[in-house]
């Protein structure tokens, strides 16, 4: 028995030495795949409270007029029930984590547009959900009503995607959809790996991987 085990170990070691490039490639591929799922899990867990905050902001309240302007633009998505399809989940993860943010997506169209006389972004956002603390930075550099409207449209798209992820919860389909989106967009994977190193070093919070807040500090 011992001789058989010893012979098997010797043969395995010999095979490993002969085929180490293939073994290394498979190991790296497995690690990359595992990281895609780990990153998807982190993203999904951090997306759920973000989706809840969208719903909570647009709930009826005696003082709702102070902040919920614009909620009518996504009320149909808030009212949706049932589990989103796998394709909807995949597209939602792409919008939230792989597409340019609302500010970045709209900025190129207005880069050469002159400032609108008398336009004040804070006044334009007064009484609207777009003026809340975590959303206002998306309007940095906005100098016209048209530009502000473009940013709002992008925020609406992101919030609809968050609501879809929120309806799915922590299901396996959401995990798989997020992992697939990560694999299709390796740039975010590399950024996630960089931030993971930051987590190990204590310079980045785990939640920053999903929200990107480390880049704003």
VEXVEX-993568 format. One line per field, with one value per residue (C-alpha): residue number from 1; residue in three letters; x negated, y negated, z. Coordinates in steps of 0.001 Angstrom, whole numbers, plus 500000, padded with zeros to 6 digits. Each point is the difference from the previous one (the first is absolute). Layout:
REM VEXVEX-993568
num = NUM	...
residuo = ALA	...
X = X	...
Y = Y	...
Z = Z	...
END
This chain:
REM VEXVEX-993568
num = 1	2	3	4	5	6	7	8	9	10	11	12	13	14	15	16	17	18	19	20	21	22	23	24	25	26	27	28	29	30	31	32	33	34	35	36	37	38	39	40	41	42	43	44	45	46	47	48	49	50	51	52	53	54	55	56	57	58	59	60	61	62	63	64	65	66	67	68	69	70	71	72	73	74	75	76	77	78	79	80	81	82	83	84	85	86	87	88	89	90	91	92	93	94	95	96	97	98	99	100	101	102	103	104	105	106	107	108	109	110	111	112	113	114	115	116	117	118	119	120	121	122	123	124	125	126	127	128	129	130	131	132	133	134	135	136	137	138	139	140	141	142	143	144	145	146	147	148	149	150	151	152	153	154	155	156	157	158	159	160	161	162	163	164	165	166	167	168	169	170	171	172	173	174	175	176	177	178	179	180	181	182	183	184	185	186	187	188	189	190	191	192	193	194	195	196	197	198	199	200	201	202	203	204	205	206	207	208	209	210	211	212	213	214	215	216	217
residuo = UNK	UNK	UNK	UNK	UNK	UNK	UNK	UNK	UNK	UNK	UNK	UNK	UNK	UNK	UNK	UNK	UNK	UNK	UNK	UNK	UNK	UNK	UNK	UNK	UNK	UNK	UNK	UNK	UNK	UNK	UNK	UNK	UNK	UNK	UNK	UNK	UNK	UNK	UNK	UNK	UNK	UNK	UNK	UNK	UNK	UNK	UNK	UNK	UNK	UNK	UNK	UNK	UNK	UNK	UNK	UNK	UNK	UNK	UNK	UNK	UNK	UNK	UNK	UNK	UNK	UNK	UNK	UNK	UNK	UNK	UNK	UNK	UNK	UNK	UNK	UNK	UNK	UNK	UNK	UNK	UNK	UNK	UNK	UNK	UNK	UNK	UNK	UNK	UNK	UNK	UNK	UNK	UNK	UNK	UNK	UNK	UNK	UNK	UNK	UNK	UNK	UNK	UNK	UNK	UNK	UNK	UNK	UNK	UNK	UNK	UNK	UNK	UNK	UNK	UNK	UNK	UNK	UNK	UNK	UNK	UNK	UNK	UNK	UNK	UNK	UNK	UNK	UNK	UNK	UNK	UNK	UNK	UNK	UNK	UNK	UNK	UNK	UNK	UNK	UNK	UNK	UNK	UNK	UNK	UNK	UNK	UNK	UNK	UNK	UNK	UNK	UNK	UNK	UNK	UNK	UNK	UNK	UNK	UNK	UNK	UNK	UNK	UNK	UNK	UNK	UNK	UNK	UNK	UNK	UNK	UNK	UNK	UNK	UNK	UNK	UNK	UNK	UNK	UNK	UNK	UNK	UNK	UNK	UNK	UNK	UNK	UNK	UNK	UNK	UNK	UNK	UNK	UNK	UNK	UNK	UNK	UNK	UNK	UNK	UNK	UNK	UNK	UNK	UNK	UNK	UNK	UNK	UNK	UNK	UNK	UNK	UNK	UNK	UNK	UNK	UNK	UNK
X = 500000	497225	498064	503061	500573	496352	500082	503163	498390	496904	502045	502091	496870	498511	503187	500068	496413	500730	503234	499415	500937	503438	500412	498985	502385	502894	499188	499946	503234	501651	498804	501241	503400	500199	499118	502773	502528	498527	500174	503575	500984	498490	501655	503403	499856	499142	502608	502886	499845	499504	503187	501803	498877	501560	503291	499825	499294	503118	502332	502911	499148	501537	496882	499365	500230	496599	498156	502035	500430	499182	501267	502822	497375	499246	503297	500845	496754	500581	503444	498645	500235	498677	496537	498188	498746	496365	499470	501498	497694	496966	500849	500610	496542	498444	501736	499187	496436	498577	501515	498779	501683	502677	497499	497429	502621	501496	496892	498621	503217	499752	496242	500044	503418	499790	501502	503663	500408	501618	499998	499354	499821	500904	503181	500814	499709	501935	502804	498823	498485	497082	498884	499374	496484	498826	501524	499028	496335	501294	500869	496477	499177	503625	500664	503248	503510	499478	496870	501781	502835	497512	498447	503458	500789	496800	500786	503477	498475	497623	502783	502195	497114	499524	503707	499749	497045	501917	502974	497667	498380	497129	501198	497697	501230	498881	496627	499522	501159	497584	497121	500683	500077	496655	498434	501247	498570	496516	499053	502230	498539	496508	501201	501707	496751	498172	502573	499839	496308	501056	502394	497182	497859	502824	500185	503290	503329	501671	503086	497874	499626	503700	500507	496677	499873	496274	499381	501847	497989
Y = 500000	497586	500912	499352	496609	499108	500978	497951	496962	500379	500254	496968	497969	501076	499018	496676	499284	500862	498052	497137	497314	501581	500437	496399	498747	502001	498787	496378	500432	501586	497196	497370	501697	500262	496326	499082	501765	498484	496536	500616	501009	496818	497854	501598	499661	496320	499384	501170	497092	497607	501350	499695	496387	499210	501497	498289	496601	500315	501202	497826	497728	496838	498090	501906	496816	499003	502768	502356	497942	502180	503197	500080	500766	503409	500758	502755	501783	499568	501569	503041	503335	503437	501169	498373	502218	501055	497632	497118	500792	500184	496640	498529	501049	498569	496638	499744	501324	499918	497051	496422	498253	497335	497131	501698	501223	496564	497796	500504	498706	496712	499530	497132	498581	496574	499429	499034	496443	499938	503794	501242	503750	499896	498065	502400	503000	498505	502281	502874	503351	499078	497432	502506	500174	503185	498980	496329	500731	501387	496399	498675	497749	499728	496476	500270	501390	502330	501461	500450	501806	502324	500890	500627	502388	501939	500135	501309	502787	500948	499954	502217	502459	499880	500670	503061	501314	499245	502104	502926	499822	502383	502737	502244	498480	496548	501388	501682	496934	497777	502434	500227	496204	499848	502569	498162	496718	500923	496376	499914	503323	498511	496963	502321	501920	496736	499023	503470	499401	496722	501907	502274	496923	498226	497023	500959	501129	503087	497943	497692	502790	499707	496266	498604	497591	500558	498004	496993	499802
Z = 500000	500959	496864	497855	501618	499582	496332	499457	501642	497848	496827	500982	500685	496678	498159	501814	498961	496367	499771	502405	497423	499575	503764	500587	497321	501441	503513	498892	498051	503027	502261	497510	499815	503772	500359	497545	502237	503175	498476	498840	503529	501460	497334	500547	503795	499713	497282	502200	502476	497071	498409	503329	500334	496604	501150	503389	498437	497858	502755	501074	502913	501479	498958	496773	497993	501361	498158	497839	496854	497011	501601	497468	497356	501536	501757	497495	500870	503727	499579	498150	501763	499178	499182	497060	497186	499784	497074	501965	502905	497737	498434	503458	501226	496853	500513	503696	500003	496486	498161	500568	502917	499414	500129	497748	497523	499394	500262	496436	498394	501890	500156	497492	500863	501644	503421	500052	501335	503425	500389	503554	500461	503700	499232	497155	502351	502907	501154	497799	500817	497752	502558	502803	501399	498253	496664	499780	499050	496706	499039	500449	497061	498823	498713	498058	500363	497031	501568	503325	498235	498288	503361	501469	497152	500687	503719	499210	497895	502789	502595	497820	499798	503774	500509	497743	502004	503180	498830	499358	503428	500676	497671	497989	496755	501157	501070	496626	498048	501906	499527	496265	499736	501821	497677	496919	501336	501273	500632	503069	501077	499950	501926	502476	500421	500680	502594	501538	500634	501607	502275	501123	500682	501835	497615	498310	501424	498593	499141	497833	497445	499222	500461	498795	502936	500514	496821	501475	503228
END
